[in-house]
Protein backbone atom coordinates (compact mmCIF):
# COMPACT_ATOMS: atom_id res chain seq x y z
CA UNK A 1 0.00 0.00 0.00
CA UNK A 2 1.33 3.40 -0.92
CA UNK A 3 1.64 5.82 1.99
CA UNK A 4 -0.89 8.65 2.18
CA UNK A 5 0.39 12.03 1.26
CA UNK A 6 0.78 14.31 4.20
CA UNK A 7 -2.53 16.12 5.03
CA UNK A 8 -4.33 14.30 2.16
CA UNK A 9 -7.47 13.96 4.30
CA UNK A 10 -7.71 17.73 4.78
CA UNK A 11 -6.88 18.71 1.20
CA UNK A 12 -9.99 19.34 -0.98
CA UNK A 13 -11.43 21.74 -3.49
CA UNK A 14 -12.51 24.96 -1.69
CA UNK A 15 -16.29 25.30 -1.26
CA UNK A 16 -16.13 28.82 -2.63
CA UNK A 17 -13.67 31.55 -3.32
CA UNK A 18 -13.15 34.41 -0.94
CA UNK A 19 -14.93 36.67 -3.43
CA UNK A 20 -17.94 34.34 -3.54
CA UNK A 21 -18.07 34.18 0.25
CA UNK A 22 -18.05 37.96 0.51
CA UNK A 23 -20.70 38.28 -2.22
CA UNK A 24 -23.00 35.75 -0.54
CA UNK A 25 -22.58 37.48 2.80
CA UNK A 26 -23.50 40.85 1.30
CA UNK A 27 -26.63 39.40 -0.36
CA UNK A 28 -27.59 37.69 2.90
CA UNK A 29 -27.15 40.92 4.83
CA UNK A 30 -28.90 43.06 2.20
CA UNK A 31 -31.51 40.57 1.01
CA UNK A 32 -34.69 40.68 -1.07
CA UNK A 33 -37.51 42.90 0.20
CA UNK A 34 -40.81 41.78 -1.42
CA UNK A 35 -42.89 43.60 1.18
CA UNK A 36 -44.50 46.11 1.19
CA UNK A 37 -46.27 45.04 -1.98
CA UNK A 38 -45.76 46.86 -5.27
CA UNK A 39 -49.23 48.45 -5.30
CA UNK A 40 -49.20 49.85 -1.73
CA UNK A 41 -49.34 53.63 -1.51
CA UNK A 42 -46.03 53.98 0.30
CA UNK A 43 -44.15 51.77 -2.15
CA UNK A 44 -45.71 53.51 -5.15
CA UNK A 45 -44.85 56.96 -3.84
CA UNK A 46 -41.26 56.04 -2.98
CA UNK A 47 -40.50 54.19 -6.22
CA UNK A 48 -42.92 55.66 -8.80
CA UNK A 49 -43.46 59.16 -7.43
CA UNK A 50 -47.16 58.83 -6.54
CA UNK A 51 -49.85 56.18 -6.07
CA UNK A 52 -50.90 55.01 -9.53
CA UNK A 53 -53.83 53.02 -10.79
CA UNK A 54 -57.54 52.51 -10.22
CA UNK A 55 -59.50 49.95 -8.24
CA UNK A 56 -62.87 51.52 -9.07
CA UNK A 57 -64.49 53.86 -11.60
CA UNK A 58 -65.86 56.51 -9.24
CA UNK A 59 -63.25 57.37 -6.59
CA UNK A 60 -61.79 60.85 -6.58
CA UNK A 61 -59.97 61.16 -9.91
CA UNK A 62 -56.32 62.15 -9.45
CA UNK A 63 -54.70 61.66 -12.87
CA UNK A 64 -56.02 61.19 -16.38
CA UNK A 65 -54.44 60.67 -19.80
CA UNK A 66 -55.79 62.85 -22.62
CA UNK A 67 -54.85 63.90 -26.14
CA UNK A 68 -55.65 67.30 -27.57
CA UNK A 69 -56.72 66.75 -31.20
CA UNK A 70 -54.35 68.07 -33.83
CA UNK A 71 -52.84 67.49 -37.27
CA UNK A 72 -53.63 63.78 -37.23
CA UNK A 73 -57.19 64.73 -38.26
CA UNK A 74 -55.90 66.00 -41.61
CA UNK A 75 -56.28 62.45 -42.99
CA UNK A 76 -60.06 62.99 -42.86
CA UNK A 77 -61.05 64.26 -46.29
CA UNK A 78 -64.25 64.65 -48.25
CA UNK A 79 -64.74 60.97 -49.06
CA UNK A 80 -68.40 60.36 -48.26
CA UNK A 81 -69.96 56.95 -47.67
CA UNK A 82 -73.42 57.65 -49.15
CA UNK A 83 -75.09 54.42 -48.07
CA UNK A 84 -74.59 55.12 -44.34
CA UNK A 85 -73.54 58.77 -44.14
CA UNK A 86 -70.24 59.92 -42.73
CA UNK A 87 -66.85 59.70 -44.39
CA UNK A 88 -64.11 57.12 -44.71
CA UNK A 89 -61.56 55.23 -46.77
CA UNK A 90 -61.70 51.45 -46.24
CA UNK A 91 -58.35 51.01 -47.98
CA UNK A 92 -56.39 53.20 -45.57
CA UNK A 93 -58.74 52.47 -42.66
CA UNK A 94 -59.80 55.92 -41.46
CA UNK A 95 -63.44 56.80 -40.89
CA UNK A 96 -65.44 59.71 -39.50
CA UNK A 97 -68.97 58.93 -38.34
CA UNK A 98 -70.29 62.50 -38.38
CA UNK A 99 -72.34 63.71 -41.33
CA UNK A 100 -70.17 66.83 -41.50
CA UNK A 101 -66.38 66.93 -41.63
CA UNK A 102 -64.49 67.56 -38.36
CA UNK A 103 -64.18 71.13 -37.11
CA UNK A 104 -60.72 71.01 -35.54
CA UNK A 105 -60.81 74.43 -33.81
CA UNK A 106 -64.19 73.58 -32.25
CA UNK A 107 -62.90 70.16 -31.15
CA UNK A 108 -59.83 71.72 -29.60
CA UNK A 109 -61.95 74.28 -27.75
CA UNK A 110 -64.28 71.59 -26.39
CA UNK A 111 -61.34 69.41 -25.39
CA UNK A 112 -59.66 72.38 -23.66
CA UNK A 113 -62.89 73.02 -21.74
CA UNK A 114 -63.03 69.39 -20.61
CA UNK A 115 -59.41 69.54 -19.46
CA UNK A 116 -60.11 72.81 -17.60
CA UNK A 117 -63.08 71.26 -15.79
CA UNK A 118 -60.95 68.31 -14.73
CA UNK A 119 -58.15 70.55 -13.48
CA UNK A 120 -60.70 72.58 -11.50
CA UNK A 121 -61.63 69.27 -9.82
CA UNK A 122 -58.01 68.71 -8.81
CA UNK A 123 -57.16 66.24 -11.60
CA UNK A 124 -53.63 66.04 -13.03
CA UNK A 125 -54.17 66.10 -16.81
CA UNK A 126 -51.37 64.20 -18.56
CA UNK A 127 -51.15 64.63 -22.32
CA UNK A 128 -50.13 62.02 -24.87
CA UNK A 129 -48.30 64.66 -26.87
CA UNK A 130 -47.80 64.08 -30.59
CA UNK A 131 -50.24 61.54 -32.02
CA UNK A 132 -49.18 58.56 -34.05
CA UNK A 133 -49.10 59.64 -37.73
CA UNK A 134 -52.55 59.61 -39.26
CA UNK A 135 -54.18 58.11 -36.17
CA UNK A 136 -57.13 60.49 -36.25
CA UNK A 137 -58.86 58.91 -33.24
CA UNK A 138 -55.97 59.41 -30.80
CA UNK A 139 -58.20 61.84 -28.87
CA UNK A 140 -60.11 58.83 -27.53
CA UNK A 141 -57.39 57.78 -25.08
CA UNK A 142 -59.72 55.50 -23.10
CA UNK A 143 -59.25 52.75 -25.65
CA UNK A 144 -55.46 52.40 -25.43
CA UNK A 145 -54.91 52.14 -21.67
CA UNK A 146 -56.70 50.70 -18.65
CA UNK A 147 -55.91 51.99 -15.16
CA UNK A 148 -55.66 49.07 -12.70
CA UNK A 149 -54.30 48.55 -9.20
CA UNK A 150 -50.75 49.88 -9.14
CA UNK A 151 -50.47 51.01 -12.75
CA UNK A 152 -51.83 50.46 -16.23
CA UNK A 153 -52.47 47.91 -18.96
CA UNK A 154 -51.59 49.04 -22.48
CA UNK A 155 -54.16 47.54 -24.84
CA UNK A 156 -53.96 46.55 -28.49
CA UNK A 157 -56.47 48.45 -30.57
CA UNK A 158 -58.75 46.54 -32.89
CA UNK A 159 -59.29 48.73 -35.90
CA UNK A 160 -56.74 49.58 -38.59
CA UNK A 161 -56.95 53.35 -38.13
CA UNK A 162 -56.27 52.97 -34.40
CA UNK A 163 -53.39 50.50 -34.49
CA UNK A 164 -50.29 52.50 -33.60
CA UNK A 165 -51.84 54.72 -30.93
CA UNK A 166 -50.25 52.39 -28.39
CA UNK A 167 -46.70 53.71 -28.93
CA UNK A 168 -47.27 57.41 -28.06
CA UNK A 169 -49.45 56.30 -25.15
CA UNK A 170 -46.67 54.03 -23.86
CA UNK A 171 -44.16 56.88 -24.15
CA UNK A 172 -46.51 59.22 -22.28
CA UNK A 173 -46.99 56.69 -19.47
CA UNK A 174 -43.25 56.18 -19.16
CA UNK A 175 -42.61 59.92 -19.11
CA UNK A 176 -45.21 60.38 -16.38
CA UNK A 177 -43.73 57.51 -14.38
CA UNK A 178 -46.84 55.32 -14.52
CA UNK A 179 -45.98 51.62 -14.23
CA UNK A 180 -47.10 49.46 -17.15
CA UNK A 181 -48.17 46.13 -15.67
CA UNK A 182 -49.09 44.42 -18.95
CA UNK A 183 -49.13 45.03 -22.70
CA UNK A 184 -51.48 43.02 -24.89
CA UNK A 185 -49.76 41.05 -27.63
CA UNK A 186 -50.09 38.20 -30.09
CA UNK A 187 -53.52 38.03 -31.69
CA UNK A 188 -55.21 39.88 -28.83
CA UNK A 189 -57.32 42.96 -29.46
CA UNK A 190 -58.97 44.80 -26.61
CA UNK A 191 -60.02 48.44 -26.21
CA UNK A 192 -60.36 50.18 -22.87
CA UNK A 193 -63.96 51.25 -23.46
CA UNK A 194 -64.71 47.55 -23.18
CA UNK A 195 -63.64 47.49 -19.52
CA UNK A 196 -65.17 48.78 -16.28
CA UNK A 197 -64.52 48.36 -12.57
CA UNK A 198 -67.53 47.35 -10.49
CA UNK A 199 -65.63 47.39 -7.20
CA UNK A 200 -62.17 46.64 -5.81
CA UNK A 201 -62.52 42.91 -6.43
CA UNK A 202 -64.65 42.81 -9.58
CA UNK A 203 -64.42 44.19 -13.11
CA UNK A 204 -66.49 43.63 -16.23
CA UNK A 205 -65.56 43.57 -19.90
CA UNK A 206 -67.33 43.29 -23.21
CA UNK A 207 -66.71 40.44 -25.61
CA UNK A 208 -67.07 42.05 -29.00
CA UNK A 209 -65.61 42.84 -32.38
CA UNK A 210 -63.20 45.20 -30.56
CA UNK A 211 -62.47 42.89 -27.59
CA UNK A 212 -61.78 39.39 -28.86
CA UNK A 213 -61.44 36.26 -26.74
CA UNK A 214 -57.63 36.34 -26.73
CA UNK A 215 -57.70 39.98 -25.63
CA UNK A 216 -60.19 39.10 -22.90
CA UNK A 217 -58.00 36.18 -21.81
CA UNK A 218 -54.92 38.39 -21.47
CA UNK A 219 -56.82 41.12 -19.60
CA UNK A 220 -58.34 38.49 -17.32
CA UNK A 221 -54.90 37.04 -16.54
CA UNK A 222 -53.62 40.50 -15.60
CA UNK A 223 -56.68 41.20 -13.43
CA UNK A 224 -56.56 37.81 -11.74
CA UNK A 225 -52.93 38.45 -10.80
CA UNK A 226 -54.22 41.53 -8.94
CA UNK A 227 -56.94 39.53 -7.18
CA UNK A 228 -59.74 40.85 -9.37
CA UNK A 229 -62.48 38.73 -10.96
CA UNK A 230 -63.42 39.62 -14.55
CA UNK A 231 -67.05 39.22 -15.63
CA UNK A 232 -67.43 38.73 -19.39
CA UNK A 233 -70.43 40.32 -21.11
CA UNK A 234 -71.06 39.57 -24.80
CA UNK A 235 -72.45 42.66 -26.52
CA UNK A 236 -74.82 42.40 -29.48
CA UNK A 237 -73.95 42.63 -33.14
CA UNK A 238 -71.17 45.03 -33.99
CA UNK A 239 -71.35 47.02 -30.76
CA UNK A 240 -67.80 47.48 -29.57
CA UNK A 241 -67.61 48.70 -25.96
CA UNK A 242 -69.49 48.19 -22.74
CA UNK A 243 -69.22 51.92 -22.01
CA UNK A 244 -71.87 52.41 -24.69
CA UNK A 245 -74.34 50.73 -22.35
CA UNK A 246 -72.96 50.86 -18.80
CA UNK A 247 -70.97 53.44 -16.82
CA UNK A 248 -70.57 53.60 -13.03
CA UNK A 249 -71.29 57.09 -11.64
CA UNK A 250 -71.39 56.39 -7.89
CA UNK A 251 -70.31 53.59 -5.58
CA UNK A 252 -73.67 51.87 -5.98
CA UNK A 253 -75.10 53.63 -9.06
CA UNK A 254 -74.69 53.20 -12.80
CA UNK A 255 -76.23 54.83 -15.83
CA UNK A 256 -77.31 52.14 -18.29
CA UNK A 257 -78.86 51.58 -21.70
CA UNK A 258 -80.97 48.50 -20.99
CA UNK A 259 -81.53 47.98 -24.71
CA UNK A 260 -77.85 47.01 -25.11
CA UNK A 261 -77.23 44.92 -21.96
CA UNK A 262 -77.93 41.19 -21.70
CA UNK A 263 -80.47 40.30 -19.04
CA UNK A 264 -77.98 38.09 -17.22
CA UNK A 265 -75.78 41.15 -16.58
CA UNK A 266 -78.77 43.24 -15.49
CA UNK A 267 -79.53 40.45 -13.00
CA UNK A 268 -75.92 40.56 -11.80
CA UNK A 269 -76.18 44.31 -11.19
CA UNK A 270 -79.42 43.80 -9.29
CA UNK A 271 -77.81 41.06 -7.20
CA UNK A 272 -75.02 43.46 -6.30
CA UNK A 273 -77.62 46.11 -5.40
CA UNK A 274 -76.30 48.54 -8.01
CA UNK A 275 -78.96 51.13 -8.73
CA UNK A 276 -79.50 51.60 -12.47
CA UNK A 277 -80.47 54.95 -13.95
CA UNK A 278 -81.90 54.04 -17.33
CA UNK A 279 -81.09 56.17 -20.34
CA UNK A 280 -84.44 57.50 -21.64
CA UNK A 281 -85.31 56.42 -25.20
CA UNK A 282 -85.34 60.01 -26.46
CA UNK A 283 -81.93 60.85 -24.97
CA UNK A 284 -78.64 61.23 -26.81
CA UNK A 285 -76.63 58.02 -26.48
CA UNK A 286 -73.56 60.05 -25.52
CA UNK A 287 -75.29 61.15 -22.31
CA UNK A 288 -74.19 57.78 -20.98
CA UNK A 289 -70.61 58.44 -22.11
CA UNK A 290 -69.80 60.50 -19.03
CA UNK A 291 -66.98 60.53 -16.47
CA UNK A 292 -67.13 60.31 -12.69
CA UNK A 293 -64.61 62.63 -11.03
CA UNK A 294 -65.74 61.63 -7.53
CA UNK A 295 -68.52 59.45 -6.11
CA UNK A 296 -71.81 60.88 -7.38
CA UNK A 297 -70.12 63.70 -9.31
CA UNK A 298 -69.85 63.42 -13.10
CA UNK A 299 -68.85 65.37 -16.18
CA UNK A 300 -71.54 65.03 -18.86
CA UNK A 301 -72.43 66.77 -22.09
CA UNK A 302 -75.16 69.41 -22.17
CA UNK A 303 -77.26 67.48 -24.70
CA UNK A 304 -79.05 65.33 -22.11
CA UNK A 305 -82.84 65.45 -21.84
CA UNK A 306 -84.74 66.97 -18.89
CA UNK A 307 -86.02 63.45 -18.19
CA UNK A 308 -82.48 62.18 -17.61
CA UNK A 309 -81.50 65.32 -15.72
CA UNK A 310 -84.40 64.74 -13.31
CA UNK A 311 -83.43 61.11 -12.78
CA UNK A 312 -79.85 62.10 -11.99
CA UNK A 313 -81.03 64.79 -9.60
CA UNK A 314 -83.31 62.36 -7.76
CA UNK A 315 -80.37 59.99 -7.36
CA UNK A 316 -78.25 62.75 -5.82
CA UNK A 317 -75.82 62.91 -8.75
CA UNK A 318 -74.20 66.30 -9.34
CA UNK A 319 -73.34 67.10 -12.95
CA UNK A 320 -70.65 69.30 -14.49
CA UNK A 321 -71.74 70.16 -18.03
CA UNK A 322 -70.03 71.07 -21.28
CA UNK A 323 -70.90 71.08 -24.97
CA UNK A 324 -69.00 68.16 -26.49
CA UNK A 325 -71.07 67.50 -29.61
CA UNK A 326 -68.30 68.37 -32.09
CA UNK A 327 -66.04 65.67 -30.62
CA UNK A 328 -68.87 63.13 -30.41
CA UNK A 329 -69.28 63.37 -34.20
CA UNK A 330 -66.07 61.34 -34.40
CA UNK A 331 -67.63 58.43 -32.51
CA UNK A 332 -66.49 59.05 -28.93
CA UNK A 333 -67.56 61.18 -26.01
CA UNK A 334 -66.26 62.44 -22.67
CA UNK A 335 -65.71 58.95 -21.27
CA UNK A 336 -63.85 57.91 -24.43
CA UNK A 337 -61.65 61.03 -24.27
CA UNK A 338 -60.34 60.32 -20.78
CA UNK A 339 -58.20 57.42 -19.52
CA UNK A 340 -58.04 57.48 -15.71
CA UNK A 341 -54.56 56.63 -14.39
CA UNK A 342 -55.10 57.27 -10.68
CA UNK A 343 -58.17 57.28 -8.44
CA UNK A 344 -58.71 57.24 -4.70
CA UNK A 345 -60.13 54.05 -3.22
CA UNK A 346 -63.78 54.11 -2.13
Long-range contacts (C-beta under 8 A, 24 or more apart in sequence): 38-150, 38-179, 39-149, 39-150, 39-151, 39-226, 44-150, 48-151, 48-177, 48-178, 48-179, 49-177, 50-177, 50-342, 51-342, 52-147, 52-150, 52-151, 52-152, 52-177, 52-178, 52-179, 52-341, 52-342, 53-147, 53-148, 53-149, 53-150, 53-151, 53-152, 53-179, 53-341, 53-342, 53-343, 54-147, 54-148, 54-149, 54-197, 54-340, 54-341, 54-342, 54-343, 55-148, 55-149, 55-197, 55-199, 55-200, 55-343, 55-345, 56-197, 56-199, 56-200, 56-248, 56-251, 56-343, 56-345, 56-346, 57-196, 57-197, 57-247, 57-248, 57-292, 57-340, 57-343, 58-248, 58-249, 58-250, 58-251, 58-292, 58-294, 58-295, 58-296, 58-343, 58-346, 59-294, 59-295, 59-343, 59-344, 59-345, 59-346, 60-122, 60-293, 60-294, 60-295, 60-343, 60-344, 61-118, 61-121, 61-123, 61-291, 61-292, 61-293, 61-294, 61-340, 61-342, 61-343, 62-122, 62-123, 62-124, 62-341, 62-342, 62-343, 62-344, 63-123, 63-124, 63-126, 63-176, 63-178, 63-340, 63-341, 63-342, 64-118, 64-123, 64-124, 64-125, 64-126, 64-338, 64-339, 64-340, 64-341, 65-126, 65-127, 65-128, 65-141, 65-145, 65-169, 65-172, 65-173, 65-338, 65-339, 65-341, 66-111, 66-114, 66-115, 66-125, 66-126, 66-127, 66-128, 66-139, 66-141, 66-337, 66-338, 66-339, 67-127, 67-128, 67-129, 67-131, 67-138, 67-139, 67-141, 68-108, 68-111, 68-112, 68-115, 68-127, 68-139, 69-102, 69-104, 69-107, 69-108, 69-111, 69-138, 69-139, 69-327, 70-104, 70-108, 70-130, 70-131, 71-131, 72-131, 72-132, 72-133, 72-134, 72-135, 72-136, 72-138, 73-102, 73-104, 73-107, 73-136, 75-134, 75-136, 76-101, 76-102, 76-136, 92-134, 92-160, 92-161, 93-159, 93-160, 93-161, 94-134, 94-136, 94-161, 95-161, 96-136, 96-329, 96-330, 96-331, 97-329, 97-330, 97-331, 98-329, 98-330, 99-329, 100-329, 102-326, 102-329, 102-330, 103-326, 106-326, 107-139, 107-326, 107-327, 107-330, 110-322, 110-323, 110-324, 110-325, 110-326, 110-327, 111-139, 111-327, 111-337, 113-322, 113-323, 114-299, 114-322, 114-324, 114-334, 114-337, 114-338, 117-299, 117-320, 117-322, 118-293, 118-299, 118-338, 121-293, 121-294, 121-297, 121-320, 123-293, 124-342, 126-172, 126-176, 126-341, 127-172, 128-168, 128-169, 128-172, 129-168, 129-171, 129-172, 130-168, 131-165, 131-168, 132-164, 132-165, 132-167, 132-168, 133-164, 134-161, 135-161, 135-162, 135-164, 135-165, 136-161, 136-330, 137-161, 137-162, 137-165, 137-330, 137-331, 137-332, 138-165, 138-168, 139-327, 139-330, 139-332, 139-337, 140-193, 140-330, 140-331, 140-332, 140-336, 140-337, 141-169, 141-337, 141-338, 141-339, 142-191, 142-192, 142-193, 142-243, 142-332, 142-335, 142-336, 142-337, 142-338, 142-339, 143-191, 143-192, 143-193, 143-241, 143-336, 144-169, 144-191, 144-192, 144-339, 145-169, 145-173, 145-192, 145-339, 145-341, 146-192, 146-195, 146-219, 146-339, 147-339, 147-340, 147-341, 147-342, 147-343, 148-181, 148-222, 148-223, 148-226, 148-228, 149-226, 149-228, 150-179, 150-181, 150-226, 151-178, 151-179, 151-180, 151-181, 152-178, 152-179, 152-180, 152-181, 152-341, 153-180, 153-181, 153-182, 153-183, 153-184, 153-219, 153-222, 154-180, 154-182, 154-183, 154-184, 155-184, 155-190, 155-191, 155-192, 155-215, 156-183, 156-184, 156-185, 156-188, 156-189, 156-190, 156-215, 157-189, 157-191, 158-189, 158-190, 158-191, 158-209, 158-210, 158-211, 158-212, 158-240, 159-210, 162-191, 173-341, 176-341, 178-341, 181-222, 181-226, 182-218, 182-219, 182-221, 182-222, 184-215, 184-218, 184-219, 185-218, 186-214, 186-218, 187-212, 187-214, 188-212, 188-214, 188-215, 188-217, 188-218, 189-214, 189-215, 190-215, 190-216, 190-218, 190-219, 191-240, 191-241, 192-339, 193-240, 193-241, 193-242, 193-243, 193-244, 193-332, 193-335, 193-336, 194-240, 194-241, 194-242, 194-243, 195-219, 195-242, 196-242, 196-243, 196-246, 196-247, 196-248, 197-248, 198-231, 198-248, 198-272, 198-274, 200-228, 200-345, 201-227, 201-228, 201-229, 202-228, 202-229, 202-231, 203-228, 203-229, 203-230, 203-231, 204-230, 204-231, 204-232, 204-233, 204-242, 204-246, 204-265, 205-230, 205-231, 205-232, 205-233, 205-242, 206-233, 206-234, 206-235, 206-239, 206-240, 206-241, 206-242, 207-232, 207-233, 207-234, 207-235, 208-234, 208-235, 208-238, 208-239, 208-240, 208-241, 209-238, 209-239, 209-240, 210-240, 210-241, 211-240, 211-241, 231-265, 231-268, 233-261, 233-262, 233-265, 234-262, 235-260, 236-260, 243-288, 243-289, 243-335, 243-336, 244-285, 244-288, 244-289, 245-288, 246-288, 247-288, 247-289, 247-290, 247-292, 247-335, 248-274, 248-292, 249-277, 249-290, 249-292, 249-296, 249-298, 249-317, 250-292, 250-295, 250-296, 250-315, 250-316, 250-317, 251-295, 251-346, 253-277, 253-296, 253-315, 253-317, 255-279, 255-287, 255-288, 255-290, 255-312, 256-288, 257-285, 257-288, 275-315, 277-308, 277-311, 277-312, 277-315, 277-317, 278-311, 279-308, 280-305, 280-307, 280-308, 280-311, 282-307, 283-307, 283-308, 286-324, 286-328, 286-333, 286-334, 289-328, 289-332, 289-333, 289-334, 289-335, 289-336, 290-333, 290-334, 290-335, 291-334, 291-335, 291-338, 293-320, 295-346, 299-334, 300-334, 301-325, 301-328, 301-333, 301-334
